[in-house]
Structures are given as structure tokens and as C-alpha cells.
Amino acid sequence: MSAGREAVLGAVRRSLGHGATDTAAARARIAAHPRGLLPERSQREAAAQVDLFQEQVEAVNATVVRLASLEEVPRAAADYLKDRNLPGALRLAPEPELQTLPWAETAPMLSVASGKAEPEDATSLTAAFAGVAETGTLMLHSGPKGPTTLNFLPENHIVVLKTSQVVGAYEEAWDRMRRTQDARTLPRTVNLITGPSRTGDIEQTIQLGAHGPRRLHILLVEDAVE
């Protein structure tokens, strides 16, 4: 830590009446990853957690379609756009597992481009890192396979989530992150997304799409529990 930063943080600690002992306790707590108070509804069998995740997602104006395999993703994405009379084009995350799907064979009318989101993109399709059943929240992180702009710039966001990625509580999602990423490769950004973007700032009337996608659609793919 630089001398300047230490001086600023030291001044803040002194103003709050905290000392070095408090700093050591804070570091020990961070290293221990202690659990918060877990809601009982999140502590279920895996299949019941998936059902709870869908229930919570639909309660916040997102939509869910369950698929039997990843190969069904292209057709399901095309059907979603067609059913809502949305443009038949999407920006696909540069995730190899998504890019190798049979887009041309099963969704030939869909125009698919890859890479970060551009202003003209109406729809993005990304892969989630985890789904949290207790609140119906998606966890996505930044990286070469998932530019963060795809999560916020287009008006329509389609997310692929496997049932094996659904966990009960937030703590379990962070555990999963620590298992799959070591400290040197932790993502720069982690996004927790619960339903479409919304605000009630104007006359307490909920408006969707204020700061991000107006629509959130989840393709929930059945697979074996990890």
C-alpha cells in the first residue's frame, strides 16, 4: 500500500476511533469468509433450489424457459425474439461453449455477431456464472469470454444458465467463485443481476429499462449437478 493511501486510510480510522487491532480483526474476518444469516428457503435439495430460482426470477419480471440441452439454445433464442416481434439479431458473448452451438443449423434466420456490445445492438446473449435461488439473482463476471457491456447496453438480455450452476445462497455463489478462480485471476467485475433494470424515482412508478436491459430472459439448461 502506498504511503499516501495509508495516510488517508489512517486518518479515516482515527476519526472513527479504530486502531490497528480493528484492522487485524477485519483482515481475519475477510480471510475466514464467515457466513451471513442464510434464509431457510434457500436450504433445499438441488432440484428444489432450481424451482425456487425460477419462482424468484419470474417474481421480478424476468422470464425463464427450461431446455433439455445446450443445443436447444439457438432455436430458443430465435423463438424468444420472434414471439416479441424483436429484431432477429443478437450479440453473442465470445464464450467458446456458446459459439460452437448449431446457430446456422437450428436458427438460420437469426443474425449472430460476437464480441462486446455496440450501441446498435438490441439483444445480447451471455453465459451466467451462477444463479442464486434465494433471490433469483444471476452472477456474471467480466473477462475475455464475457464483456460486461453485454450485460447492460442492449435493451434485451438473454442469459444461459445451467441447472448445476444454481446455488441456494449468495455465500455458495462466492464459494464457487473462489473454487474456480484463484486469487490472481479473480475477475475485475462481478455483476449481480436480479430481473430487468428498473427504477421508481419518478412518482414511485416502476419503469423498466432505466439503467440497463428492459427485458431479461433466462434459458435454463438441464445438466448434471457438478
Accessible surface in RSA format (square Angstrom, percent):
REM  Atomic radii and reference values for relative SASA: ProtOr
REM  Chains: A
REM  Algorithm: Lee & Richards
REM  Probe-radius: 1.40
REM  Slices: 20
REM RES _ NUM      All-atoms   Total-Side   Main-Chain    Non-polar    All polar
REM                ABS   REL    ABS   REL    ABS   REL    ABS   REL    ABS   REL
RES MET A   1   132.67  68.7  45.99  30.4  86.68 206.4  59.13  50.3  73.53  97.4
RES SER A   2    73.05  61.7  55.23  73.7  17.82  41.0  54.79 116.7  18.25  25.6
RES ALA A   3    88.59  81.5  69.28 106.9  19.31  43.9  76.27 107.4  12.31  32.6
RES GLY A   4    46.56  57.4   0.00   N/A  46.56  57.4  40.11 110.1   6.45  14.4
RES ARG A   5   148.38  62.3 140.46  71.6   7.91  18.8  37.79  51.7 110.58  67.0
RES GLU A   6    75.26  43.2  74.29  56.2   0.97   2.3  44.09  85.3  31.17  25.5
RES ALA A   7    62.71  57.7  48.43  74.7  14.28  32.5  59.33  83.6   3.37   8.9
RES VAL A   8    96.13  63.3  92.03  83.3   4.10   9.9  96.01  83.4   0.12   0.3
RES LEU A   9    61.89  34.5  61.43  43.9   0.46   1.2  61.43  43.1   0.46   1.2
RES GLY A  10     7.68   9.5   0.00   N/A   7.68   9.5   7.51  20.6   0.17   0.4
RES ALA A  11    48.61  44.7  42.67  65.8   5.94  13.5  44.03  62.0   4.58  12.1
RES VAL A  12    73.55  48.4  71.37  64.6   2.18   5.2  73.51  63.9   0.04   0.1
RES ARG A  13    63.89  26.8  63.89  32.6   0.00   0.0  23.25  31.8  40.65  24.6
RES ARG A  14   170.48  71.6 150.02  76.5  20.46  48.7  74.71 102.1  95.78  58.0
RES SER A  15    93.22  78.8  50.36  67.2  42.86  98.7  52.92 112.7  40.30  56.5
RES LEU A  16   115.65  64.4  90.30  64.6  25.35  63.7  95.79  67.3  19.86  53.5
RES GLY A  17    66.86  82.5   0.00   N/A  66.86  82.5  35.54  97.5  31.32  70.2
RES HIS A  18    90.26  49.3  80.79  56.2   9.47  24.2  54.46  56.1  35.80  41.7
RES GLY A  19    35.70  44.0   0.00   N/A  35.70  44.0  32.25  88.5   3.45   7.7
RES ALA A  20    86.74  79.7  68.97 106.4  17.77  40.4  73.26 103.2  13.47  35.7
RES THR A  21   113.58  80.8 106.30 107.8   7.28  17.3  74.67 100.3  38.92  58.8
RES ASP A  22    65.72  46.0  59.75  59.5   5.97  14.1  15.86  37.3  49.86  49.7
RES THR A  23    32.55  23.2  27.59  28.0   4.96  11.8  30.73  41.3   1.82   2.8
RES ALA A  24    61.47  56.5  52.28  80.7   9.19  20.9  57.00  80.3   4.46  11.8
RES ALA A  25    60.15  55.3  47.89  73.9  12.26  27.9  55.43  78.1   4.71  12.5
RES ALA A  26    50.93  46.8  43.52  67.2   7.41  16.9  50.28  70.8   0.66   1.7
RES ARG A  27   153.66  64.5 147.90  75.4   5.76  13.7  54.18  74.0  99.48  60.3
RES ALA A  28    64.13  59.0  51.28  79.1  12.86  29.2  59.71  84.1   4.42  11.7
RES ARG A  29   155.25  65.2 147.88  75.4   7.37  17.5  53.25  72.8 102.00  61.8
RES ILE A  30   125.03  71.2 117.23  87.3   7.81  18.8 123.94  89.2   1.10   3.0
RES ALA A  31    77.35  71.1  51.42  79.4  25.93  59.0  60.09  84.6  17.26  45.7
RES ALA A  32    72.76  66.9  40.80  63.0  31.96  72.7  51.96  73.2  20.80  55.1
RES HIS A  33    79.08  43.2  65.04  45.2  14.05  35.9  50.84  52.4  28.24  32.9
RES PRO A  34    60.20  43.9  35.36  32.2  24.84  90.3  44.94  37.1  15.26  94.9
RES ARG A  35   113.70  47.7  86.53  44.1  27.17  64.7  43.85  59.9  69.85  42.3
RES GLY A  36    43.30  53.4   0.00   N/A  43.30  53.4  33.23  91.2  10.07  22.6
RES LEU A  37   182.54 101.7 149.74 107.1  32.79  82.4 153.36 107.7  29.18  78.5
RES LEU A  38    54.51  30.4  35.35  25.3  19.15  48.2  35.35  24.8  19.15  51.5
RES PRO A  39    35.44  25.8  23.53  21.4  11.92  43.3  35.31  29.2   0.14   0.9
RES GLU A  40   157.48  90.4 142.37 107.7  15.10  36.0  60.13 116.3  97.34  79.5
RES ARG A  41   103.45  43.4  94.07  48.0   9.37  22.3  42.30  57.8  61.15  37.1
RES SER A  42     0.00   0.0   0.00   0.0   0.00   0.0   0.00   0.0   0.00   0.0
RES GLN A  43    93.76  52.4  66.30  48.5  27.46  65.4  42.18  89.8  51.58  39.1
RES ARG A  44   106.42  44.7  80.19  40.9  26.23  62.4  31.09  42.5  75.33  45.7
RES GLU A  45   143.53  82.4 136.78 103.5   6.75  16.1  58.30 112.8  85.22  69.6
RES ALA A  46    48.66  44.7  40.02  61.8   8.65  19.7  41.81  58.9   6.86  18.2
RES ALA A  47    74.97  68.9  65.07 100.4   9.90  22.5  71.00 100.0   3.97  10.5
RES ALA A  48    34.23  31.5  30.54  47.1   3.69   8.4  33.08  46.6   1.14   3.0
RES GLN A  49    20.47  11.4  20.47  15.0   0.00   0.0   0.23   0.5  20.25  15.4
RES VAL A  50    10.16   6.7  10.16   9.2   0.00   0.0  10.16   8.8   0.00   0.0
RES ASP A  51    78.43  54.9  72.77  72.4   5.66  13.4  27.54  64.8  50.89  50.8
RES LEU A  52     4.38   2.4   3.80   2.7   0.57   1.4   4.30   3.0   0.07   0.2
RES PHE A  53     0.00   0.0   0.00   0.0   0.00   0.0   0.00   0.0   0.00   0.0
RES GLN A  54    39.46  22.1  39.46  28.8   0.00   0.0   6.78  14.4  32.68  24.8
RES GLU A  55   107.09  61.5  98.71  74.7   8.37  19.9  38.38  74.2  68.71  56.1
RES GLN A  56    38.64  21.6  36.83  26.9   1.81   4.3   2.04   4.3  36.61  27.8
RES VAL A  57     1.33   0.9   1.33   1.2   0.00   0.0   1.33   1.2   0.00   0.0
RES GLU A  58    86.42  49.6  67.15  50.8  19.26  45.9  24.66  47.7  61.76  50.4
RES ALA A  59    77.75  71.5  37.86  58.4  39.89  90.7  49.90  70.3  27.86  73.8
RES VAL A  60    38.13  25.1  37.48  33.9   0.65   1.6  38.13  33.1   0.00   0.0
RES ASN A  61    88.76  61.2  66.50  64.3  22.26  53.6  10.83  26.1  77.93  75.3
RES ALA A  62     4.62   4.2   0.03   0.1   4.59  10.4   0.03   0.0   4.59  12.2
RES THR A  63    50.91  36.2  49.64  50.3   1.28   3.0  50.29  67.6   0.62   0.9
RES VAL A  64    17.27  11.4   0.00   0.0  17.27  41.6   0.00   0.0  17.27  46.8
RES VAL A  65    63.15  41.6  59.49  53.9   3.66   8.8  63.15  54.9   0.00   0.0
RES ARG A  66    91.84  38.6  67.14  34.2  24.70  58.8  38.42  52.5  53.43  32.4
RES LEU A  67    13.24   7.4  10.44   7.5   2.80   7.0  13.24   9.3   0.00   0.0
RES ALA A  68    74.64  68.6  53.65  82.8  20.99  47.7  55.81  78.6  18.83  49.9
RES SER A  69    38.45  32.5  35.47  47.3   2.99   6.9  30.59  65.1   7.86  11.0
RES LEU A  70    28.31  15.8  25.34  18.1   2.97   7.5  25.34  17.8   2.97   8.0
RES GLU A  71   100.05  57.4  96.49  73.0   3.56   8.5  48.21  93.3  51.84  42.3
RES GLU A  72    71.57  41.1  66.84  50.6   4.72  11.2  33.74  65.3  37.82  30.9
RES VAL A  73     0.00   0.0   0.00   0.0   0.00   0.0   0.00   0.0   0.00   0.0
RES PRO A  74     0.00   0.0   0.00   0.0   0.00   0.0   0.00   0.0   0.00   0.0
RES ARG A  75   135.55  56.9 135.55  69.1   0.00   0.0  40.68  55.6  94.88  57.5
RES ALA A  76    14.55  13.4   5.88   9.1   8.67  19.7  11.33  16.0   3.22   8.5
RES ALA A  77     0.00   0.0   0.00   0.0   0.00   0.0   0.00   0.0   0.00   0.0
RES ALA A  78    23.56  21.7  20.01  30.9   3.56   8.1  20.83  29.3   2.73   7.2
RES ASP A  79    55.20  38.7  55.20  54.9   0.00   0.0  17.12  40.3  38.09  38.0
RES TYR A  80    10.41   4.9   5.94   3.4   4.46  11.6   6.61   5.0   3.80   4.7
RES LEU A  81     2.62   1.5   2.62   1.9   0.00   0.0   2.62   1.8   0.00   0.0
RES LYS A  82   150.35  73.3 130.42  80.0  19.93  47.4  88.77  79.9  61.58  65.6
RES ASP A  83   106.05  74.3  67.36  67.0  38.69  91.5  23.66  55.7  82.39  82.2
RES ARG A  84    95.87  40.3  74.65  38.1  21.22  50.5  29.25  40.0  66.62  40.4
RES ASN A  85   142.83  98.5 119.54 115.5  23.29  56.1  31.35  75.5 111.48 107.7
RES LEU A  86    30.60  17.0  18.67  13.4  11.93  30.0  19.56  13.7  11.04  29.7
RES PRO A  87    79.23  57.7  66.35  60.5  12.88  46.8  78.41  64.7   0.82   5.1
RES GLY A  88    39.19  48.3   0.00   N/A  39.19  48.3  20.84  57.2  18.36  41.1
RES ALA A  89    42.85  39.4  41.13  63.5   1.72   3.9  41.24  58.1   1.61   4.3
RES LEU A  90     7.41   4.1   0.00   0.0   7.41  18.6   4.79   3.4   2.62   7.1
RES ARG A  91    37.37  15.7  36.68  18.7   0.68   1.6   0.47   0.6  36.90  22.4
RES LEU A  92     4.95   2.8   4.95   3.5   0.00   0.0   4.95   3.5   0.00   0.0
RES ALA A  93     0.88   0.8   0.88   1.4   0.00   0.0   0.88   1.2   0.00   0.0
RES PRO A  94    37.82  27.6  29.54  26.9   8.28  30.1  29.54  24.4   8.28  51.4
RES GLU A  95    34.84  20.0  34.84  26.4   0.00   0.0   4.88   9.4  29.96  24.5
RES PRO A  96    71.90  52.4  68.95  62.9   2.95  10.7  71.72  59.2   0.18   1.1
RES GLU A  97    76.47  43.9  68.76  52.0   7.71  18.4  29.35  56.8  47.12  38.5
RES LEU A  98     2.96   1.6   2.96   2.1   0.00   0.0   2.96   2.1   0.00   0.0
RES GLN A  99    75.63  42.3  55.09  40.3  20.54  48.9  15.58  33.2  60.05  45.5
RES THR A 100   112.54  80.0  80.27  81.4  32.26  76.9  72.51  97.4  40.02  60.5
RES LEU A 101    15.46   8.6   6.78   4.8   8.69  21.8   7.29   5.1   8.17  22.0
RES PRO A 102    35.61  25.9  29.92  27.3   5.68  20.7  35.56  29.4   0.05   0.3
RES TRP A 103    22.52   9.0  20.71  10.0   1.81   4.2  20.99  11.2   1.53   2.5
RES ALA A 104    77.34  71.1  59.75  92.2  17.58  40.0  67.01  94.4  10.32  27.3
RES GLU A 105   132.55  76.1 100.47  76.0  32.08  76.4  61.44 118.8  71.11  58.1
RES THR A 106    35.75  25.4  30.30  30.7   5.44  13.0  31.26  42.0   4.49   6.8
RES ALA A 107     5.71   5.3   0.02   0.0   5.69  13.0   4.15   5.8   1.57   4.2
RES PRO A 108    98.98  72.1  69.73  63.6  29.25 106.3  72.80  60.1  26.18 162.7
RES MET A 109   177.43  91.9 152.59 101.0  24.84  59.1 127.57 108.5  49.86  66.1
RES LEU A 110    19.07  10.6   2.70   1.9  16.37  41.2   3.66   2.6  15.41  41.5
RES SER A 111    70.85  59.9  61.42  82.0   9.43  21.7  35.42  75.4  35.43  49.6
RES VAL A 112    54.67  36.0  19.95  18.1  34.72  83.7  20.08  17.5  34.59  93.8
RES ALA A 113    44.63  41.0  37.00  57.1   7.64  17.4  44.24  62.3   0.40   1.1
RES SER A 114    51.96  43.9  28.42  37.9  23.54  54.2  26.09  55.6  25.87  36.2
RES GLY A 115    20.84  25.7   0.00   N/A  20.84  25.7  20.84  57.2   0.00   0.0
RES LYS A 116   126.26  61.6 120.37  73.9   5.89  14.0  63.13  56.8  63.13  67.2
RES ALA A 117     5.87   5.4   0.00   0.0   5.87  13.3   0.00   0.0   5.87  15.5
RES GLU A 118    55.67  32.0  55.67  42.1   0.00   0.0  11.55  22.3  44.12  36.0
RES PRO A 119   113.92  83.0  87.20  79.5  26.72  97.1  88.29  72.9  25.62 159.3
RES GLU A 120   136.06  78.1 101.62  76.9  34.44  82.0  70.41 136.2  65.65  53.6
RES ASP A 121    24.40  17.1  14.15  14.1  10.24  24.2   4.59  10.8  19.81  19.8
RES ALA A 122    34.79  32.0  25.53  39.4   9.26  21.1  30.09  42.4   4.70  12.4
RES THR A 123     0.46   0.3   0.03   0.0   0.43   1.0   0.00   0.0   0.46   0.7
RES SER A 124     0.02   0.0   0.02   0.0   0.00   0.0   0.00   0.0   0.02   0.0
RES LEU A 125     0.00   0.0   0.00   0.0   0.00   0.0   0.00   0.0   0.00   0.0
RES THR A 126     4.14   2.9   4.14   4.2   0.00   0.0   4.14   5.6   0.00   0.0
RES ALA A 127    40.62  37.4  24.99  38.6  15.63  35.6  24.99  35.2  15.63  41.4
RES ALA A 128     6.25   5.7   0.00   0.0   6.25  14.2   0.63   0.9   5.62  14.9
RES PHE A 129    23.30  11.7  18.18  11.3   5.12  13.3  22.21  13.5   1.09   3.1
RES ALA A 130     0.00   0.0   0.00   0.0   0.00   0.0   0.00   0.0   0.00   0.0
RES GLY A 131     0.00   0.0   0.00   N/A   0.00   0.0   0.00   0.0   0.00   0.0
RES VAL A 132     0.00   0.0   0.00   0.0   0.00   0.0   0.00   0.0   0.00   0.0
RES ALA A 133     0.00   0.0   0.00   0.0   0.00   0.0   0.00   0.0   0.00   0.0
RES GLU A 134    17.56  10.1  17.56  13.3   0.00   0.0   0.00   0.0  17.56  14.3
RES THR A 135    40.70  28.9  34.34  34.8   6.37  15.2  36.51  49.0   4.19   6.3
RES GLY A 136     1.46   1.8   0.00   N/A   1.46   1.8   0.00   0.0   1.46   3.3
RES THR A 137     0.68   0.5   0.68   0.7   0.00   0.0   0.68   0.9   0.00   0.0
RES LEU A 138     0.42   0.2   0.42   0.3   0.00   0.0   0.42   0.3   0.00   0.0
RES MET A 139     0.00   0.0   0.00   0.0   0.00   0.0   0.00   0.0   0.00   0.0
RES LEU A 140     5.58   3.1   5.02   3.6   0.56   1.4   5.58   3.9   0.00   0.0
RES HIS A 141    51.77  28.3  39.87  27.7  11.90  30.4  29.81  30.7  21.96  25.5
RES SER A 142    19.38  16.4  15.60  20.8   3.77   8.7  14.18  30.2   5.20   7.3
RES GLY A 143    32.25  39.8   0.00   N/A  32.25  39.8  25.36  69.6   6.90  15.4
RES PRO A 144   129.45  94.3 105.62  96.3  23.83  86.6 119.38  98.6  10.07  62.6
RES LYS A 145   116.73  56.9 112.88  69.3   3.85   9.2  60.73  54.7  55.99  59.6
RES GLY A 146    18.18  22.4   0.00   N/A  18.18  22.4  14.80  40.6   3.38   7.6
RES PRO A 147    29.43  21.4  21.52  19.6   7.91  28.8  28.68  23.7   0.75   4.7
RES THR A 148    38.87  27.6  33.68  34.1   5.19  12.4  31.57  42.4   7.30  11.0
RES THR A 149    59.41  42.3  54.60  55.4   4.80  11.4  59.32  79.7   0.09   0.1
RES LEU A 150     0.03   0.0   0.00   0.0   0.03   0.1   0.00   0.0   0.03   0.1
RES ASN A 151     5.58   3.8   4.79   4.6   0.79   1.9   0.00   0.0   5.58   5.4
RES PHE A 152    83.81  41.9  76.83  47.6   6.98  18.2  76.83  46.6   6.98  20.0
RES LEU A 153    88.95  49.5  67.99  48.6  20.96  52.7  70.84  49.7  18.11  48.7
RES PRO A 154     0.75   0.5   0.08   0.1   0.66   2.4   0.49   0.4   0.25   1.6
RES GLU A 155    82.38  47.3  80.98  61.3   1.40   3.3  35.81  69.3  46.57  38.0
RES ASN A 156     2.87   2.0   2.87   2.8   0.00   0.0   0.11   0.3   2.76   2.7
RES HIS A 157     1.84   1.0   0.85   0.6   1.00   2.6   0.05   0.1   1.79   2.1
RES ILE A 158     0.08   0.0   0.08   0.1   0.00   0.0   0.08   0.1   0.00   0.0
RES VAL A 159     0.00   0.0   0.00   0.0   0.00   0.0   0.00   0.0   0.00   0.0
RES VAL A 160     5.54   3.6   4.04   3.7   1.51   3.6   4.04   3.5   1.51   4.1
RES LEU A 161     0.08   0.0   0.00   0.0   0.08   0.2   0.08   0.1   0.00   0.0
RES LYS A 162    47.34  23.1  47.34  29.0   0.00   0.0  16.15  14.5  31.19  33.2
RES THR A 163    15.06  10.7   9.35   9.5   5.71  13.6   7.16   9.6   7.90  11.9
RES SER A 164    12.52  10.6   0.57   0.8  11.95  27.5   1.66   3.5  10.85  15.2
RES GLN A 165    23.08  12.9  23.08  16.9   0.00   0.0   0.76   1.6  22.32  16.9
RES VAL A 166    13.30   8.8   0.10   0.1  13.21  31.8   0.10   0.1  13.21  35.8
RES VAL A 167    19.76  13.0  18.22  16.5   1.54   3.7  19.76  17.2   0.00   0.0
RES GLY A 168     0.00   0.0   0.00   N/A   0.00   0.0   0.00   0.0   0.00   0.0
RES ALA A 169     0.00   0.0   0.00   0.0   0.00   0.0   0.00   0.0   0.00   0.0
RES TYR A 170    61.45  28.7  61.45  35.0   0.00   0.0  45.27  34.0  16.18  19.9
RES GLU A 171    36.27  20.8  34.76  26.3   1.51   3.6  16.47  31.9  19.80  16.2
RES GLU A 172    46.41  26.6  44.13  33.4   2.28   5.4  24.84  48.0  21.57  17.6
RES ALA A 173     0.00   0.0   0.00   0.0   0.00   0.0   0.00   0.0   0.00   0.0
RES TRP A 174    90.55  36.3  90.55  43.8   0.00   0.0  76.21  40.6  14.34  23.3
RES ASP A 175    32.21  22.6  30.15  30.0   2.06   4.9  12.94  30.4  19.28  19.2
RES ARG A 176    19.56   8.2  19.56  10.0   0.00   0.0   3.62   5.0  15.93   9.7
RES MET A 177     3.59   1.9   3.59   2.4   0.00   0.0   3.59   3.0   0.00   0.0
RES ARG A 178    87.49  36.7  71.03  36.2  16.46  39.2  42.00  57.4  45.50  27.6
RES ARG A 179   172.37  72.4 132.45  67.5  39.92  95.1  73.35 100.3  99.02  60.0
RES THR A 180    81.46  57.9  47.35  48.0  34.11  81.3  54.96  73.8  26.50  40.1
RES GLN A 181    37.89  21.2  33.23  24.3   4.67  11.1   2.00   4.3  35.90  27.2
RES ASP A 182    70.72  49.5  57.15  56.9  13.57  32.1  41.39  97.4  29.33  29.2
RES ALA A 183    91.15  83.8  63.45  97.9  27.70  63.0  65.43  92.1  25.72  68.1
RES ARG A 184   212.51  89.2 175.07  89.2  37.45  89.2  81.11 110.9 131.40  79.6
RES THR A 185    79.77  56.7  64.61  65.5  15.16  36.1  66.68  89.6  13.09  19.8
RES LEU A 186    91.91  51.2  70.39  50.4  21.52  54.1  70.39  49.4  21.52  57.9
RES PRO A 187    26.93  19.6   3.09   2.8  23.84  86.7  12.40  10.2  14.53  90.3
RES ARG A 188   232.40  97.6 190.10  96.9  42.30 100.7  72.61  99.2 159.80  96.8
RES THR A 189    47.54  33.8  43.69  44.3   3.85   9.2  27.24  36.6  20.30  30.7
RES VAL A 190    42.06  27.7  16.60  15.0  25.46  61.4  16.60  14.4  25.46  69.1
RES ASN A 191    18.60  12.8  16.06  15.5   2.54   6.1   3.34   8.0  15.26  14.7
RES LEU A 192    81.40  45.3  50.35  36.0  31.05  78.1  50.35  35.4  31.05  83.6
RES ILE A 193    21.77  12.4  18.82  14.0   2.94   7.1  21.58  15.5   0.19   0.5
RES THR A 194    57.96  41.2  38.82  39.4  19.14  45.6  28.74  38.6  29.22  44.2
RES GLY A 195     5.46   6.7   0.00   N/A   5.46   6.7   0.00   0.0   5.46  12.2
RES PRO A 196     5.25   3.8   0.93   0.9   4.32  15.7   2.47   2.0   2.78  17.3
RES SER A 197    25.04  21.2  11.07  14.8  13.97  32.2  20.30  43.2   4.73   6.6
RES ARG A 198    82.61  34.7  64.00  32.6  18.60  44.3  40.12  54.8  42.48  25.7
RES THR A 199    25.88  18.4  18.05  18.3   7.82  18.6  22.88  30.7   2.99   4.5
RES GLY A 200    25.28  31.2   0.00   N/A  25.28  31.2   9.96  27.3  15.32  34.3
RES ASP A 201   124.70  87.4  90.53  90.1  34.18  80.8  30.78  72.4  93.92  93.7
RES ILE A 202   126.38  71.9 121.58  90.6   4.80  11.6 124.98  90.0   1.40   3.8
RES GLU A 203   157.86  90.6 122.92  93.0  34.94  83.2  53.60 103.7 104.26  85.1
RES GLN A 204   167.67  93.8 142.75 104.3  24.93  59.4  46.06  98.0 121.61  92.2
RES THR A 205    71.58  50.9  67.06  68.0   4.52  10.8  50.60  68.0  20.98  31.7
RES ILE A 206   100.69  57.3  79.75  59.4  20.94  50.5  79.75  57.4  20.94  56.8
RES GLN A 207    92.04  51.5  90.59  66.2   1.45   3.5  24.20  51.5  67.84  51.4
RES LEU A 208    57.89  32.2  47.48  34.0  10.40  26.2  47.48  33.3  10.40  28.0
RES GLY A 209    19.92  24.6   0.00   N/A  19.92  24.6   0.82   2.2  19.10  42.8
RES ALA A 210    46.99  43.2   9.67  14.9  37.32  84.9  20.75  29.2  26.24  69.5
RES HIS A 211   138.28  75.6 108.24  75.2  30.04  76.8  91.06  93.8  47.22  55.0
RES GLY A 212    14.13  17.4   0.00   N/A  14.13  17.4   4.63  12.7   9.50  21.3
RES PRO A 213    11.08   8.1  11.08  10.1   0.00   0.0  11.08   9.2   0.00   0.0
RES ARG A 214    96.92  40.7  94.53  48.2   2.39   5.7  21.06  28.8  75.86  46.0
RES ARG A 215    78.14  32.8  75.69  38.6   2.45   5.8  20.33  27.8  57.81  35.0
RES LEU A 216     6.67   3.7   4.19   3.0   2.47   6.2   4.19   2.9   2.47   6.7
RES HIS A 217     4.62   2.5   4.62   3.2   0.00   0.0   3.14   3.2   1.49   1.7
RES ILE A 218     0.34   0.2   0.34   0.3   0.00   0.0   0.34   0.2   0.00   0.0
RES LEU A 219     0.08   0.0   0.08   0.1   0.00   0.0   0.08   0.1   0.00   0.0
RES LEU A 220     0.00   0.0   0.00   0.0   0.00   0.0   0.00   0.0   0.00   0.0
RES VAL A 221     3.01   2.0   3.01   2.7   0.00   0.0   3.01   2.6   0.00   0.0
RES GLU A 222    79.11  45.4  71.40  54.0   7.71  18.4  36.05  69.7  43.06  35.2
RES ASP A 223    57.69  40.4  32.27  32.1  25.42  60.1  34.84  82.0  22.85  22.8
RES ALA A 224    85.40  78.5  63.58  98.1  21.82  49.6  74.21 104.5  11.19  29.6
RES VAL A 225   106.74  70.2  82.10  74.3  24.64  59.4  82.10  71.3  24.64  66.8
RES GLU A 226   145.64  83.6  81.47  61.6  64.17 152.8  77.42 149.7  68.22  55.7
END  Absolute sums over single chains surface
CHAIN  1 A    12645.4       9959.6       2685.8       7313.8       5331.6
END  Absolute sums over all chains
TOTAL         12645.4       9959.6       2685.8       7313.8       5331.6
